[in-house]
Amino acid sequence: MAWACAKSRRSTPPVEGRNPLMRAIWPAPGAPRCTCSGAESVPFPYEHTRSARTAGARLRSRWLQVTAAVLMLLCQVTAAAQKDLIEDIVVDGNQNLSAEAFLRLTSLRVGDTYDIEAIRQDFRRIWDRGLFDDLSVEVRDGETGKILIYHVSERPRLNSVEYEKNKAISETQIEEQFAERNVEIHLGAPVDYKVIQDAEELLRQLVAAKGFLDGQVEAELDEVDPGNLALIFRIKPGRKTRIRKLVFSGNERFSDGKLRSQLKLTTPIKWWKFWGKKKTLYHPTRLEQDLLNVERLYHNYGYLDLRVQNAEVEYHEGKPTKKPEKQKRWVSVTVPVREGPQYTLGKISVEGNTVLTDEEILARIPLKTGDIFNKALVDVGAQLVELDYGERGYFFISTNRLEERREGNVADLIIKIDEDRKYFIDRIEFTGNTTTRDKVLRRELGVNEEELFNLKKFRTGLRKIAQLGYFRLTREPQITPVPGENRVRIRIEGREESRNELQVGGGFSGLDGAFFAGSYSTRNFLGRGQILSTRIQVGGRSNTYSISFQEPWFLGRPWSLGASIFRQDTDFIGFKQRGQGGSISLGKRLSNFQSVRLTYLFEEVSFDDGDIENTSTTSAIRPVYSLDTRNNFFRPSRGFQLVASVEVAGGPLGGDNFFYKPILRSTVYVPMFRNMFLGLHGEIGYVDDFDGRVVPRFERFFLGGERSLRLFETRTVSPIDDGLPSIPQGRGDRRNDDPGKNPLDPGGNEVDANDPLVFIGGNKYLLFNVEYTIPMPGADTVELVLFYDAGNTWTNKQGYDLSDLRMDVGIEVRFYLPVFGAPIRLIYGWNLDPEDYEDKQDFIFSIGRTF
């Protein structure tokens, strides 16, 4: 018989119970029983002897046993479940970080199931955030579950960063390199020791690149107040090491001079060479990088087995000085070369291609059997093959070029192609365009989402975006495949450039007198890519006002629509002239770089000399063809531009003025040595009347000023009507054919012959400009320009005469500032053959470009 405590109702079953479940739940034999004092012990009918029970009693007993076992099992499972839940989460040791903020770092919550593996993974995630110097988790039993206690020691926060002043690198250079290498030190954030170590190493490399091989860089952390540190980089450059001698050994095919000419970053010092001193500094990594150019030279001449061995360096100490850091140090460098034999090209075979045929691929390789093996030409051919595949959507195409050498110094070329598969565009994303709208950039790109990814169109689109001039790509576009799909996502990063062009100038001319001129234009009005331009010229004799607007993508299509209005008031001695009008134009983009435009112009000009008042009108159309491959609209350095136009006025168009005016302009930019470039610009124009009419003065040609001939006053290169025979006739061919009788305007109106130096304009002109531009090292915003200008205008009875060109030469410094879309210019030059009324040399300040 079992007994139960009347107070606790806990019973102790007999050892020989027949129910195995109950044996598992209850304590083992010999467990203490309840011995509550004073408790009344009452018999609990747990088990009786078989002989004393009837059949019904046995059934009732069995039922009671099973029911009791189930109830006890449920109680145990419930208790176990309660202990497997998280009862509470506690944070200990936090100072700046609140408990609520810490709980946002963890994915565990009160009431979640207690799981050791989940806690371990969560611990790793919190630790990887880098917010703590020490972190541990403690688990305690609570009343209803487990209590998690996170013991933390917070990492101090960075209060400031300072770079010790030194002669090797400036703070600006350091910050630029940090940004380029993605080394980010965040103020106010917990100290990241890994980032500080990376910054230390990068600073050592920068100091060494300046020629300070024994430079020392050390980061120090000083406590400002509890929990806040100041970071100071101690930089001690030490001594510079320059290259005194650099020679090669083992070279037979090329001379030392030829091999040294391949080095772009390294050169021995010369006493007479005052430029390029940075390249005379010795830096092993930079020399190794430079020697790759030597390898390319040999490989391009068939020396496939070339080996450039480790450089042999000999150090030389200069004379001792009072300050050790001032003592000079030099090195002599010898680079051993093993040339090997020269190989010719054997067979060319292609493997792995299914999209393009062997013949199509081999046609792209500019080599044939028997030629000297040229790796550069092989690489060019492979790039053309990859571009052919890219045009068909195979962006991840790869071409592996293998050379198999055989007897007779012959190398067979095997091109192994991995075509992968076609890719479509999943998404295109632009970043950095804070003002320019996405659609303005997307419409230039030439490829759209859900379309086949045409690499050729995509690259052309990037050139078109660069041509806009107001959004500059800061890195190569990121093209990543969508996992498990034949789709790619494109991310294009850039930054907004100045969208405004401001030009100012002034001067004195016989036509306009003293005047000031200024213009403002933007090619990205309100970030929509629209063109808005205004111009004003105010002078003693002439005032001009104009405003124009153009939508380059009318209704979202490659059609342009524009309009302009203008007014000009001119006061001469003895008469006044007023002109006003407007224009409207419609254009169409023919291809990526070609367009046509048709413009209709209407102008009304009134004339009043006090006795006679006359008004004439001009109604004209002007078709224009344009080809433009320049790499940038505002600051081109390569590419070509051609603009051809013919303006026709009168006839069936009506109006009083009947003339035709063809003009051709062309510009080419040629890359030269390093990042320098040559700019060549030319213009030719002609205007003539028909049906017995006269070309009005305002439609004739004038040169002079910063936009044409820089050292000449604005609009002063022109035929002259002076009426004074005392003016030297050294250039009489430029003067009016009949002084005092020059009908410049319809209706027989004449310029007063008593007004000296009246520039009447020519009916034909030529203009040439040559610029050699030298970007200043280390200053992306400054350019030095050497220029030469030549040009002239002639009257109806004269022809184009190259021997009669007005010329100037000079030097110009340009500053590109963010506030201006055009450069600030300081111009100094010489007029090569000045007239008596012209200056031989002059200094000019201007804003804008010549072409």
C-alpha positions in Angstrom: 0.0 0.0 0.0 1.2 3.6 -0.8 0.8 6.4 1.5 0.1 10.1 0.7 0.7 13.2 2.7 -2.5 14.9 3.5 -0.8 18.3 3.2 1.2 18.0 0.0 -0.7 15.1 -1.7 2.7 13.8 -3.0 2.7 10.1 -2.9 5.4 7.5 -3.2 4.6 4.5 -5.3 5.9 1.1 -4.5 9.1 -0.1 -6.2 7.4 -2.9 -8.1 4.9 -0.9 -10.0 3.8 -2.5 -13.3 3.4 0.8 -15.2 6.7 1.6 -17.0 5.7 5.2 -17.6 5.2 5.8 -13.9 8.6 4.3 -13.2 10.2 6.8 -15.5 8.5 9.8 -14.0 8.7 9.1 -10.4 11.9 9.1 -8.3 14.0 6.0 -8.1 13.5 3.4 -5.3 14.6 4.6 -1.9 13.6 8.2 -2.5 12.6 9.9 0.7 9.0 10.0 1.5 7.1 12.8 3.0 7.3 12.9 6.8 5.4 16.0 7.6 5.0 16.2 11.3 1.5 16.3 12.5 0.3 15.3 9.1 -2.5 13.0 9.0 -1.6 9.9 7.0 -4.4 8.5 5.1 -4.3 5.3 3.1 -4.1 5.9 -0.7 -5.4 2.9 -2.6 -2.4 2.7 -5.1 -2.0 -1.1 -5.3 -3.5 -4.0 -3.6 -2.8 -7.8 -3.7 -4.3 -9.7 -6.6 -6.2 -12.2 -4.3 -8.2 -9.6 -2.4 -9.5 -7.7 -5.6 -12.5 -8.4 -7.7 -12.5 -8.0 -11.5 -14.3 -4.6 -11.3 -11.9 -3.4 -8.7 -8.9 -4.3 -10.8 -10.3 -2.3 -13.8 -11.0 0.7 -11.6 -7.4 0.5 -10.2 -5.9 0.2 -13.7 -7.9 3.3 -14.9 -6.8 5.3 -11.9 -3.1 4.4 -12.5 -3.2 5.5 -16.2 -5.0 8.8 -15.4 -2.6 9.7 -12.6 0.4 8.9 -14.9 -1.0 11.1 -17.7 -1.7 14.0 -15.4 1.8 13.8 -13.9 3.4 13.7 -17.3 1.5 16.8 -18.5 2.7 18.6 -15.3 6.3 17.7 -16.0 6.2 18.7 -19.7 4.6 22.1 -18.8 7.3 22.8 -16.2 10.0 21.8 -18.7 8.5 24.0 -21.4 8.4 27.0 -19.0 12.1 26.6 -18.2 13.0 26.5 -22.0 11.7 30.1 -22.6 13.7 33.3 -22.3 12.3 35.0 -19.2 14.4 38.3 -19.4 17.3 39.9 -21.2 19.6 42.1 -19.1 22.5 44.4 -20.2 25.3 45.0 -17.8 28.2 47.5 -18.1 26.8 49.8 -20.8 27.5 53.5 -20.5 26.8 55.4 -23.7 24.7 52.7 -25.3 21.2 52.4 -23.7 19.7 49.0 -23.0 17.0 49.7 -25.6 19.6 50.4 -28.2 21.5 47.2 -27.3 18.3 45.2 -27.6 18.0 46.5 -31.2 21.3 44.8 -31.9 20.0 41.4 -31.0 17.3 39.3 -32.6 16.4 37.5 -29.4 13.3 38.6 -27.5 11.6 37.8 -24.2 9.3 34.9 -24.7 11.5 33.3 -27.4 12.5 29.7 -27.0 15.8 29.2 -25.2 18.2 27.9 -27.9 21.9 27.7 -27.3 22.8 27.8 -31.0 20.6 30.9 -31.6 22.3 32.6 -28.7 25.8 31.7 -30.1 24.9 33.1 -33.6 23.4 36.3 -32.1 26.5 36.8 -30.0 28.7 36.6 -33.1 26.6 39.2 -34.9 26.8 41.6 -32.0 30.5 41.2 -31.7 31.1 41.7 -35.4 29.5 45.2 -35.1 32.7 46.4 -33.5 31.0 48.3 -30.8 32.6 46.6 -27.8 36.0 45.8 -26.4 34.7 42.9 -24.4 31.4 41.0 -24.6 30.1 37.9 -22.7 26.8 36.4 -22.1 25.6 34.7 -18.9 22.6 32.4 -18.5 20.8 32.0 -15.2 17.7 30.1 -14.2 14.7 32.3 -13.5 11.3 31.6 -12.0 9.7 30.8 -15.3 12.6 30.4 -17.7 16.1 31.5 -18.6 17.6 34.9 -17.9 20.2 36.2 -20.5 22.7 38.7 -19.0 25.0 40.4 -21.5 28.2 41.8 -19.9 29.6 44.6 -22.1 32.6 46.8 -22.1 31.9 49.6 -24.7 34.6 50.6 -27.2 35.5 54.3 -26.8 34.3 56.7 -29.4 36.5 58.7 -31.7 36.3 62.4 -30.9 38.8 63.9 -33.4 41.5 63.0 -36.0 44.7 64.9 -36.5 47.6 64.5 -38.9 51.0 65.7 -37.7 52.4 68.3 -40.1 55.2 67.0 -42.2 57.1 67.8 -45.5 56.0 64.6 -47.3 52.3 64.7 -47.6 49.6 67.2 -46.9 46.3 66.7 -45.1 44.4 67.2 -48.4 46.5 64.5 -50.1 45.8 62.2 -47.2 42.1 62.7 -47.3 42.0 62.2 -51.1 43.9 58.9 -50.8 41.7 57.7 -48.0 38.6 58.4 -50.1 40.2 56.7 -53.1 41.1 53.6 -51.1 37.8 53.6 -49.1 39.5 54.1 -45.8 36.8 55.7 -43.7 37.4 57.1 -40.2 34.1 58.2 -38.7 34.1 60.8 -36.0 31.6 60.0 -33.2 31.6 56.3 -33.9 33.3 53.6 -31.8 37.0 53.3 -32.5 37.7 50.8 -35.3 41.2 49.5 -34.7 41.3 47.6 -38.0 40.6 50.9 -39.9 43.3 52.7 -38.0 45.8 49.9 -38.9 44.8 50.2 -42.6 45.2 54.0 -42.4 48.6 53.6 -40.8 49.8 51.3 -43.6 48.4 53.5 -46.3 50.2 56.5 -44.8 53.4 54.6 -44.9 52.9 53.8 -48.5 52.2 57.4 -49.3 55.3 58.6 -47.5 57.4 55.9 -49.3 56.0 56.9 -52.6 57.4 60.4 -52.0 60.8 58.9 -51.7 61.0 58.7 -47.9 61.8 55.0 -47.6 62.6 55.1 -43.9 59.6 57.1 -43.0 57.7 56.3 -39.8 54.0 56.5 -39.2 52.4 55.8 -35.8 48.8 56.2 -34.7 48.2 57.4 -31.1 45.0 57.4 -29.2 44.7 59.9 -26.4 41.8 60.0 -24.0 39.9 63.3 -24.1 37.4 62.4 -21.5 35.9 59.1 -20.3 34.7 57.1 -23.3 36.1 59.6 -25.9 39.5 59.4 -27.7 41.5 61.7 -30.0 43.4 60.0 -32.9 46.7 61.5 -33.9 48.9 60.2 -36.7 52.6 60.9 -36.0 54.4 61.1 -39.4 58.1 61.4 -39.5 59.2 61.2 -43.2 63.0 60.9 -42.7 65.2 61.3 -45.7 64.4 61.2 -49.4 66.1 58.6 -51.6 66.7 59.6 -55.2 67.8 57.5 -58.2 71.3 58.5 -59.4 71.6 55.8 -62.0 69.3 53.3 -63.6 70.7 50.8 -66.1 69.8 47.4 -67.6 71.9 44.3 -68.0 71.5 41.4 -70.5 69.5 43.5 -73.0 70.6 43.2 -76.6 67.5 43.9 -78.6 66.8 47.3 -77.1 69.2 49.9 -75.7 69.1 51.2 -72.1 67.6 54.5 -73.3 64.8 52.7 -75.2 64.0 50.6 -72.1 64.1 53.7 -69.8 61.7 55.5 -72.1 59.1 52.8 -71.2 59.3 53.8 -67.5 56.5 56.3 -66.8 56.9 56.6 -63.1 60.7 56.3 -62.6 63.7 58.1 -64.0 67.2 58.9 -62.8 67.9 62.4 -61.8 69.6 64.9 -64.2 71.1 68.1 -63.0 69.7 70.0 -66.0 66.2 68.6 -65.7 64.2 70.9 -63.4 60.8 69.2 -64.1 59.6 65.7 -63.1 61.5 65.6 -59.9 58.9 63.3 -58.4 59.9 60.5 -60.8 63.5 60.6 -59.5 62.4 59.3 -56.1 63.1 55.7 -55.5 60.2 53.5 -54.5 60.5 49.7 -55.1 56.8 49.1 -55.7 56.6 51.9 -58.2 59.6 50.6 -60.0 58.1 47.1 -60.2 55.0 48.5 -61.7 57.0 50.5 -64.2 59.0 47.4 -65.3 55.7 45.9 -66.6 56.0 48.3 -69.4 59.4 46.9 -70.3 57.8 43.4 -70.4 55.1 44.7 -72.7 57.6 46.2 -75.1 59.4 42.9 -75.4 56.2 40.9 -75.7 55.0 43.1 -78.5 58.2 42.2 -80.5 57.8 38.5 -80.0 60.1 37.9 -77.0 57.6 35.7 -75.2 60.2 34.2 -72.8 61.4 37.5 -71.5 62.2 37.6 -67.8 62.8 40.8 -65.9 64.6 39.8 -62.7 64.7 41.6 -59.3 66.4 44.9 -59.4 69.9 45.2 -57.8 70.0 48.3 -55.7 73.1 50.0 -54.3 72.7 52.7 -51.7 75.0 55.8 -51.5 75.1 58.2 -48.6 75.6 61.9 -49.1 77.8 64.2 -47.1 76.9 64.3 -43.4 74.8 67.3 -42.3 74.0 68.9 -39.0 70.4 67.6 -39.3 70.4 63.9 -40.1 67.1 64.3 -42.0 68.8 66.7 -44.4 71.5 64.2 -45.4 71.0 63.1 -49.0 70.8 59.5 -50.1 71.0 58.0 -53.5 70.6 54.6 -55.2 72.1 53.0 -58.3 69.6 50.5 -59.8 70.5 47.7 -62.2 67.7 45.7 -63.7 68.8 42.3 -65.1 66.9 41.1 -68.3 66.8 37.7 -69.9 65.4 38.3 -73.4 65.1 34.8 -74.9 64.4 34.1 -78.5 62.0 36.1 -80.8 58.9 34.1 -81.8 56.9 34.3 -85.0 53.2 33.5 -85.1 52.2 29.9 -86.2 48.7 28.6 -86.4 45.7 30.5 -84.9 42.9 28.2 -83.7 39.6 29.0 -81.9 37.8 26.7 -79.3 34.5 27.0 -77.5 32.7 29.3 -79.9 29.1 28.7 -81.0 27.7 32.2 -81.6 30.5 33.5 -83.9 32.2 31.4 -86.5 36.0 30.8 -86.6 36.2 33.1 -89.6 34.4 36.0 -87.9 36.7 35.7 -84.9 40.0 35.3 -86.9 39.0 38.4 -88.9 39.3 40.4 -85.7 42.9 39.3 -85.0 45.2 41.8 -86.9 48.0 39.2 -87.4 48.6 36.3 -89.8 50.9 33.3 -89.8 54.5 34.3 -90.1 54.2 37.7 -88.5 56.2 38.6 -85.4 54.1 37.5 -82.4 52.7 40.7 -81.0 50.8 40.4 -77.8 49.3 43.9 -78.0 47.7 43.2 -81.3 46.4 39.9 -80.0 44.8 41.7 -77.1 43.3 44.3 -79.4 41.7 41.5 -81.5 40.4 39.7 -78.4 38.8 42.9 -77.2 37.1 43.3 -80.5 35.8 39.8 -80.3 34.5 40.4 -76.8 32.8 43.6 -78.1 31.1 41.6 -80.9 29.8 39.1 -78.3 28.8 42.0 -76.0 26.7 43.5 -78.8 24.7 40.3 -78.8 24.2 40.3 -75.0 27.0 38.0 -74.0 28.5 40.3 -71.4 30.5 37.8 -69.4 32.3 36.4 -72.4 35.9 35.6 -71.7 38.7 34.9 -74.2 41.7 33.1 -72.9 44.8 33.4 -75.1 47.3 30.6 -74.9 50.7 30.3 -76.7 52.1 26.9 -77.6 55.8 27.1 -78.5 57.3 24.7 -80.9 60.6 24.2 -82.8 61.9 27.0 -84.9 60.8 29.7 -82.4 57.3 29.5 -83.6 54.3 30.1 -81.2 50.8 28.9 -82.1 47.9 30.9 -80.7 44.9 29.2 -79.2 41.9 31.4 -78.4 39.6 29.6 -75.9 36.2 31.2 -75.6 33.8 30.8 -72.8 30.6 32.3 -74.1 28.4 32.0 -71.0 24.9 33.1 -72.0 22.9 36.1 -73.1 22.0 38.7 -70.5 19.1 41.1 -70.2 18.9 44.2 -68.1 17.0 43.8 -64.8 17.5 47.3 -63.4 19.5 50.5 -64.1 20.3 52.7 -61.2 22.0 56.1 -61.1 23.6 57.6 -58.0 25.0 61.0 -57.3 22.6 62.9 -59.6 21.2 65.2 -56.9 19.8 67.7 -59.5 19.7 65.9 -62.8 16.6 63.7 -63.2 17.1 60.0 -63.9 15.2 60.2 -67.2 17.6 62.8 -68.6 20.5 60.3 -68.1 18.5 57.3 -69.1 17.5 58.7 -72.5 21.2 59.2 -73.4 22.1 55.6 -72.3 20.6 53.9 -75.3 19.6 50.7 -73.4 16.6 50.1 -71.2 15.4 47.7 -68.6 14.1 44.4 -69.8 16.1 44.8 -73.1 19.0 42.7 -74.3 22.2 44.1 -72.7 24.0 45.5 -75.7 27.5 46.4 -74.5 28.3 48.5 -77.6 25.2 50.6 -77.1 25.9 50.9 -73.4 29.4 52.2 -73.9 28.2 54.7 -76.5 25.6 55.8 -74.1 28.2 56.5 -71.4 30.0 58.7 -73.9 26.8 60.6 -74.6 26.3 61.1 -70.9 29.9 62.4 -70.6 29.2 64.8 -73.5 26.3 66.4 -71.5 29.0 68.0 -69.3 26.9 68.2 -66.2 27.1 64.6 -64.9 30.5 63.1 -64.5 31.1 59.4 -63.9 33.3 58.8 -60.8 34.0 55.1 -61.4 33.4 52.3 -63.8 29.7 51.2 -63.8 29.0 48.2 -61.6 27.4 45.4 -63.6 26.3 42.4 -61.4 24.4 39.3 -62.5 21.1 38.5 -60.7 21.7 35.1 -59.0 20.1 32.2 -60.9 18.9 34.4 -63.8 20.3 35.6 -67.1 19.8 39.2 -66.0 22.1 42.0 -64.8 21.8 45.0 -62.6 23.7 48.2 -63.6 24.7 50.8 -61.1 26.2 54.0 -62.5 27.9 56.3 -60.0 28.7 59.9 -60.7 28.5 63.5 -59.4 26.9 66.7 -60.6 29.2 69.1 -62.4 28.7 72.8 -62.8 25.7 73.3 -65.1 26.2 77.0 -65.7 28.3 78.9 -68.2 29.1 82.5 -67.4 31.0 84.7 -69.9 31.9 88.3 -69.4 34.0 90.7 -71.4 34.3 94.2 -72.7 36.3 96.5 -74.9 36.1 99.3 -77.4 35.3 99.1 -81.1 34.6 101.7 -83.8 31.1 100.1 -84.3 30.0 99.8 -80.7 32.2 102.2 -78.8 33.0 101.2 -75.2 30.9 98.2 -74.2 30.5 95.5 -71.6 29.1 92.1 -72.5 28.0 89.2 -70.4 26.1 86.0 -71.0 24.7 83.2 -68.8 23.5 79.8 -70.0 22.7 76.4 -68.5 22.3 73.2 -70.3 20.5 71.5 -67.4 17.7 73.9 -66.5 15.9 72.6 -63.3 17.7 69.2 -63.8 15.6 68.5 -66.9 18.4 68.8 -69.5 16.9 71.8 -71.0 19.0 74.7 -72.4 18.4 78.2 -71.3 20.6 81.1 -72.4 20.6 84.9 -71.8 22.9 87.6 -73.1 23.3 91.3 -72.5 25.7 93.8 -74.0 25.7 97.4 -72.8 27.8 100.1 -74.4 28.1 103.7 -75.3 26.6 103.1 -78.8 25.0 99.7 -78.7 22.8 97.6 -76.3 21.9 94.0 -77.0 19.5 91.7 -75.1 18.6 88.1 -75.9 17.1 85.0 -74.3 16.6 81.5 -75.7 15.3 78.2 -74.6 15.6 74.7 -76.1 14.0 71.3 -75.2 16.4 68.7 -76.6 13.9 65.8 -76.1 10.6 67.2 -77.2 7.7 64.9 -75.9 10.3 62.4 -74.8 11.6 61.8 -78.3 14.9 62.6 -80.0 13.5 65.8 -81.5 14.5 69.3 -80.3 12.3 72.3 -80.1 13.6 75.8 -79.3 12.8 79.5 -79.4 14.5 82.8 -78.9 13.8 86.5 -78.7 16.3 89.4 -79.0 16.6 93.2 -79.2 19.4 95.5 -80.3 19.6 99.3 -80.0 22.5 101.1 -81.7 23.2 104.8 -81.6 25.7 106.1 -84.2 26.8 109.6 -85.0 23.9 111.0 -87.2 21.5 108.0 -87.0 19.9 105.4 -84.7 19.2 101.7 -85.4 16.8 99.5 -83.6 16.4 95.8 -84.2 14.2 93.1 -82.6 13.0 89.7 -83.5 12.9 86.0 -82.6 13.4 82.5 -83.9 11.9 79.1 -83.6 13.8 75.8 -84.4 13.0 72.1 -84.8 15.7 69.5 -84.8 16.1 65.7 -85.1 18.9 63.4 -83.8 20.0 61.3 -86.7 22.3 59.0 -84.7 24.3 59.1 -81.5 26.5 61.9 -82.6 24.7 63.5 -85.6 21.8 65.8 -85.7 20.0 68.3 -88.0 18.1 71.4 -87.2 15.9 73.9 -89.1 15.5 77.4 -87.7 13.2 80.1 -88.9 14.2 83.7 -88.0 12.4 87.0 -88.2 13.9 90.4 -87.4 12.7 94.0 -87.8 15.3 96.7 -88.0 14.4 100.5 -88.0 16.6 103.3 -89.0 16.3 107.0 -88.1 18.7 109.8 -89.0 16.4 112.6 -87.9 15.2 113.3 -91.5 14.4 109.8 -92.8 12.9 106.9 -90.8 13.0 103.6 -92.5 12.1 100.0 -91.4 13.3 96.8 -92.9 12.6 93.2 -92.1 14.5 89.9 -92.4 12.7 86.6 -92.8 15.1 83.7 -93.1 15.5 79.9 -92.6 18.7 78.3 -91.5 19.3 74.5 -91.9 22.1 73.2 -89.7 24.0 69.9 -89.7 26.1 68.9 -86.7 28.5 66.0 -86.0 29.9 66.0 -82.5 32.1 63.3 -80.9 33.7 65.5 -78.2 34.2 63.8 -74.9 32.8 66.7 -72.9 30.7 69.8 -73.9 32.2 72.2 -71.3 35.8 70.9 -71.2 36.7 68.8 -74.2 40.1 67.1 -74.6 39.5 64.7 -77.5 37.0 64.2 -80.2 35.7 66.1 -83.3 33.0 68.6 -84.1 31.6 69.8 -87.4 28.8 72.3 -87.8 27.6 73.4 -91.3 24.8 75.9 -91.8 23.3 77.9 -94.7 21.0 80.9 -93.9 18.7 82.1 -96.7 16.7 85.3 -96.3 14.1 86.9 -98.5 12.6 85.6 -101.8 9.6 83.4 -101.1 10.1 83.9 -97.3 9.3 87.6 -97.7 11.0 90.5 -95.9 13.1 93.3 -97.3 16.6 91.7 -97.0 17.6 89.1 -99.6 20.9 87.2 -98.9 22.4 83.8 -98.4 25.1 83.0 -95.8 26.9 79.6 -95.7 29.2 79.0 -92.7 31.3 75.9 -91.9 33.0 75.4 -88.5 35.2 72.5 -87.5 37.1 71.6 -84.3 39.3 68.6 -83.5 41.0 67.7 -80.2 44.1 65.4 -80.4 45.6 63.7 -77.3 49.3 64.4 -77.1 52.1 63.7 -74.7 50.9 62.5 -71.3 47.5 64.2 -70.6 48.2 67.2 -72.8 46.2 67.8 -75.9 46.1 69.9 -79.1 43.0 71.8 -80.2 42.6 72.9 -83.8 39.7 75.1 -84.8 38.7 76.5 -88.2 35.8 78.6 -89.6 35.0 79.9 -93.0 31.9 82.0 -93.9 30.5 83.9 -96.8 27.5 86.2 -97.3 26.1 87.8 -100.5 22.9 89.4 -101.7 20.6 88.4 -104.5 17.9 90.1 -106.5 19.7 93.4 -106.5 19.5 93.9 -102.7 22.2 94.9 -100.2 23.5 92.8 -97.3 22.7 94.7 -94.1 25.6 95.5 -91.8 24.4 93.4 -89.0 24.6 90.3 -91.2 28.2 90.9 -92.2 31.3 89.4 -90.5 33.5 90.9 -87.8 36.4 89.2 -86.0 38.3 90.2 -82.8 37.8 89.4 -79.1 38.3 86.4 -76.9 36.1 84.2 -79.1 38.1 84.7 -82.3 41.3 86.7 -82.4 42.3 87.2 -78.8 44.7 90.1 -78.9 42.4 92.3 -81.1 39.6 94.4 -79.8 36.1 92.9 -80.2 34.7 93.3 -83.8 37.7 95.4 -85.0 39.1 93.0 -87.6 37.0 94.2 -90.4 37.1 96.4 -93.5 37.2 100.0 -92.4 35.5 103.2 -93.7 37.6 105.9 -92.1 37.2 108.8 -94.6 40.7 110.0 -93.5 43.5 109.8 -96.0 46.0 110.4 -93.2 45.4 106.9 -91.9 48.3 104.8 -93.1 47.3 102.6 -96.0 49.6 99.7 -95.0 46.5 97.5 -95.1 44.4 99.5 -97.5 43.1 96.3 -99.0 41.0 95.8 -95.8 39.4 99.2 -96.2 36.1 99.9 -98.0 36.4 100.0 -101.7 34.6 103.3 -101.9 35.1 105.4 -98.7 32.2 107.5 -97.8 29.8 105.6 -100.1 29.2 102.3 -98.3 25.5 101.2 -98.4 25.3 99.0 -95.3 21.6 98.9 -94.8 18.7 98.5 -97.2 17.1 101.6 -98.4 20.5 103.3 -99.3 21.4 104.3 -95.7 25.0 105.2 -95.4 27.5 105.5 -92.5 28.8 109.0 -92.0 32.2 109.2 -93.6 33.3 111.8 -91.0 33.2 109.1 -88.3 36.8 107.8 -88.1 37.5 104.1 -88.0 34.1 102.7 -88.7 34.3 99.0 -89.0 31.8 98.0 -91.6 32.1 94.3 -91.7 33.1 91.9 -94.5 31.2 89.6 -96.7 33.6 86.7 -96.2 36.0 85.6 -93.4 38.5 82.9 -92.4 39.5 82.0 -88.8 42.1 79.6 -87.5 42.8 78.8 -83.8 45.5 76.5 -82.4 45.8 75.7 -78.7 48.2 73.4 -76.9 46.8 72.7 -73.5 48.9 71.5 -70.5 47.0 70.5 -67.4 48.9 71.5 -64.3 50.2 68.5 -62.3 48.3 68.0 -59.1 45.8 70.7 -60.0 42.9 69.4 -61.9 41.3 72.9 -62.1 44.2 74.7 -63.7 45.4 74.6 -67.3 48.3 76.3 -69.2 47.5 77.1 -72.8 49.8 78.2 -75.6 47.8 79.7 -78.5 48.0 81.0 -82.0 45.2 82.8 -83.8 44.9 83.9 -87.4 42.0 85.3 -89.4 40.6 88.2 -91.4 37.5 89.5 -93.2 37.2 90.8 -96.7 34.8 92.9 -98.9 32.8 91.8 -101.9 35.5 92.8 -104.4 38.3 90.9 -102.5 38.9 87.2 -102.4 40.2 85.0 -99.5 43.8 85.8 -99.1 46.0 83.7 -96.7 48.8 86.2 -97.0 46.6 88.9 -95.4 45.7 87.1 -92.2 45.8 89.0 -88.9 47.7 86.9 -86.3 48.5 86.8 -82.6 50.2 84.4 -80.3 50.3 84.2 -76.5 49.9 82.2 -73.3 46.8 81.7 -71.3 46.1 80.4 -67.8 42.6 78.9 -67.2 41.0 78.2 -63.9 38.0 75.9 -63.7 35.9 76.8 -60.6 32.8 75.0 -59.5 30.8 78.2 -59.6 31.4 78.7 -63.3 30.8 76.2 -66.1 33.4 78.0 -68.3 37.0 78.8 -67.2 38.3 82.0 -65.8 41.1 83.1 -68.3 44.2 85.2 -67.8 45.5 86.0 -71.3 48.8 87.6 -72.3 49.9 87.8 -75.9 51.3 89.7 -78.9 49.8 91.1 -82.0 52.2 90.0 -84.7 51.5 92.9 -87.1 49.6 95.7 -85.4 48.1 98.7 -87.0 48.8 102.2 -85.6 45.5 102.1 -83.7 46.2 98.6 -82.2 48.2 97.5 -79.2 51.3 95.3 -79.9 50.8 93.3 -76.7 48.0 93.2 -74.1 46.8 91.4 -70.9 43.2 90.3 -71.0 40.9 88.9 -68.3 37.9 86.9 -69.5 35.5 84.1 -68.7 34.6 81.6 -71.4 36.2 79.7 -74.2 37.6 80.6 -77.7 36.1 77.5 -79.2 
